[in-house]
Amino acid sequence: MKITATLQQPNVETMPPLMGEVYAYWQRICGDHHMPQWTNFHLDELPPKALPWCTVVDIKYDPLDYIYRFYGTLRREMQGAEYTGLSVKTIQPPSFAEKACKELDYVLERKASVHIVTSSPQPPASPIVYDILRVPICNKEQVITQILTLVVGGPNFSRLYEMYGTQAPLYLDNFDG
């Protein structure tokens, strides 16, 4: 399946509202730094509606890998698997793992957050659209040690479940956070 991803700088004014709230929290705890420290980042301070759609990866260096520290409950239901403690490379289907790793690499290389608008054309049906926010979190030496990801669905988001072989809840037809 063809997936297009447009990477852009996060902007609270143009991203979905729930995503904007999460990004605003991330900016707030950055303070005077380029990114917040993990010790200042608290998952329980995220909007309750966002948390089930979030993941956090720990970054393992040499060799580089991304290991899930936290995997939100609604992400687990959508993907039909529990990935906590596993590498992002194990995500199924493999094309999704490859896409996720490239986006995480982008955050790590640039030491910056990214907003990704993802679309999957499904002719003759309308495309599946969803947004992804990836934000870096660091240690006291400003080395990125975690990356938080939030997925917010758009038009036809419920059809993404089909790609994972799971059944979407009815309320997700136009989940936009």
C-alpha positions in Angstrom: 0.0 0.0 0.0 1.3 3.5 -0.9 1.6 5.9 2.0 2.5 9.5 1.6 3.9 11.5 4.5 4.5 15.2 4.5 6.9 16.4 7.2 6.5 19.9 8.6 7.4 22.0 11.6 4.8 21.7 14.3 2.4 24.7 14.6 -0.2 24.8 17.3 -2.4 26.9 15.1 -2.6 24.5 12.2 -2.4 21.0 13.7 -5.4 19.1 15.1 -6.5 20.6 18.5 -5.5 17.6 20.6 -2.1 17.5 19.0 -1.8 21.2 19.6 -2.4 20.7 23.3 0.3 18.0 23.5 2.8 20.2 21.6 2.0 23.2 23.8 2.7 21.1 26.9 6.0 19.9 25.4 7.0 23.6 24.6 6.0 24.7 28.0 8.3 22.2 29.8 11.2 23.0 27.5 11.6 26.2 29.3 14.8 27.9 28.1 16.1 24.7 26.5 15.7 23.2 23.0 13.9 20.2 24.4 12.6 19.0 27.8 14.4 16.6 30.0 12.7 13.2 30.7 12.7 14.0 34.4 10.4 17.0 33.7 8.1 15.2 31.3 5.1 13.6 32.9 2.8 11.4 30.8 0.0 12.0 33.3 0.0 15.7 32.5 -0.9 15.1 28.9 -4.6 15.5 28.0 -6.4 12.2 29.0 -7.8 11.9 25.5 -4.3 11.9 24.0 -2.5 9.4 26.3 -4.1 6.2 24.8 -2.9 7.3 21.3 0.7 8.0 22.5 3.9 6.0 22.5 7.3 6.7 24.0 10.5 5.1 22.7 13.8 4.9 24.5 16.7 5.5 22.2 19.4 2.8 22.2 22.6 4.0 20.7 25.3 1.8 19.1 23.7 0.2 17.3 20.8 2.6 17.0 17.4 1.2 17.9 14.1 2.5 19.2 12.5 0.5 22.0 9.0 1.1 23.2 8.9 2.2 26.8 5.1 3.1 26.7 2.5 2.0 24.2 -0.9 3.5 24.6 -4.0 1.3 25.0 -5.8 2.6 21.8 -2.7 2.1 19.8 -2.5 -1.4 21.1 -6.1 -2.1 20.1 -5.6 -0.6 16.7 -2.5 -2.5 15.9 -3.6 -5.7 17.6 -0.3 -6.2 19.4 1.6 -5.0 22.5 4.9 -3.5 21.6 6.1 -2.3 25.0 9.7 -3.5 25.5 10.1 -4.3 21.7 11.9 -2.5 18.9 10.0 -0.3 16.5 11.5 -2.5 13.8 9.1 -5.3 15.0 5.9 -3.4 14.0 3.7 -5.1 11.5 3.3 -4.6 8.6 7.1 -4.0 8.0 6.4 -1.0 5.8 4.9 0.8 8.8 8.0 -0.1 10.9 10.2 1.3 8.1 8.2 4.6 8.0 8.3 5.0 11.8 12.0 4.4 12.0 12.7 7.0 9.2 10.5 9.6 11.1 12.3 8.8 14.4 15.6 9.1 12.6 14.5 12.5 11.4 13.8 13.7 14.9 17.1 12.4 16.2 19.2 13.8 13.4 17.6 17.3 13.6 17.1 17.3 17.3 13.7 18.8 16.6 10.0 18.0 16.7 8.1 17.1 13.6 4.4 17.1 12.5 3.7 14.5 9.9 0.5 14.5 7.8 0.0 11.0 6.5 -2.3 9.9 3.8 -2.9 6.5 2.2 -4.8 6.7 -1.1 -7.4 3.9 -1.3 -8.9 4.1 -4.8 -11.8 4.1 -5.5 -12.5 5.1 -1.8 -11.4 8.3 -0.2 -7.9 8.3 1.4 -7.1 7.5 5.0 -5.7 10.6 6.7 -4.0 10.9 10.0 -1.5 13.2 11.8 1.6 12.2 13.8 3.5 14.4 16.2 7.0 13.3 17.3 8.8 15.2 19.9 12.3 14.7 21.4 13.0 14.4 25.1 16.5 14.5 26.5 18.7 13.9 29.5 20.6 16.7 31.4 23.4 16.7 28.8 20.8 17.5 26.1 21.2 14.1 24.5 17.9 12.7 23.1 16.9 9.7 25.2 13.2 9.4 24.4 10.8 10.4 21.6 7.1 10.8 22.3 4.7 10.1 19.4 1.0 11.0 19.2 -1.3 9.8 16.4 -4.5 11.8 15.7 -6.9 10.4 13.1 -8.7 12.3 10.4 -11.0 11.3 7.5 -11.5 7.6 7.2 -9.1 6.9 10.1 -11.2 3.9 11.1 -10.1 2.1 7.9 -6.5 2.1 9.2 -7.5 -0.7 11.5 -8.2 -2.9 8.4 -4.5 -2.6 7.6 -3.7 -4.1 10.9 -6.4 -6.7 10.7 -8.4 -5.3 13.7 -11.9 -3.9 14.0 -12.3 -0.1 14.5 -14.7 1.2 17.1 -17.6 3.0 15.5 -16.8 6.4 17.0 -13.5 6.6 15.1 -14.9 7.4 11.7 -13.7 11.0 12.1 -11.6 11.1 15.2 -9.7 14.4 15.1 -8.7 14.9 18.6 
